[in-house]
Amino acid sequence: MNQSLDDLQREVGDPQKGYEIHHIVEQTPAERDGYSRSQIDSPENLVRISTLKHWEITGWYMTKNTKYG
């Protein structure tokens, strides 16, 4: 099922088993770039996604990739 960004953001306030909250702009790079904690944790930067999808995204960002530096 495809959901809009608005739907994913709205669902942050409704925790469900099998889902996790994901920061759209990753936390560590955002902090390095000078974003405040309140900006990083703002509702506009949070979505509720499935745990499996969250693990896939996190794994991608944790894997070195010469194509993306």
PEURGI-V336692 format. One line per field, one symbol per residue. phi: phi as a letter, one per 40 degrees, with the letter a starting at -180 (. if undefined). Layout:
phi: ???
This chain:
phi: .cbcddcccccdcbdbcgbbcbcccdcccccccgccccccccdcbbbcbcdcccccccccccccaccbg
